[in-house]
Amino acid sequence: MTTITIHIPDERLNELRERAARLNMSPEEFVWATVVERLDSPMEDFQHAVDYVLKKNQALYKRLG
């Protein structure tokens, strides 16, 4: 397994610790679970959002192009 180091602002680290504690997890376990959840989730939600924005702003993009 590979180790990744990230920099987290103190206020966000405190929030991370609080959320992990509420779930009886360590911050590291919480982060790992979140990463797994995001990697396992379908990209369909993101693609839907992209399609919506492109369709909504289609006329603007044509004028700018």
Secondary structure as GFF3:
##gff-version 3
##sequence-region A 1 65
A	DSSP	alpha_helix	10	22	.	.	.	ID=ss1
A	DSSP	alpha_helix	27	40	.	.	.	ID=ss2
A	DSSP	alpha_helix	44	56	.	.	.	ID=ss3
A	DSSP	alpha_helix	58	64	.	.	.	ID=ss4
###
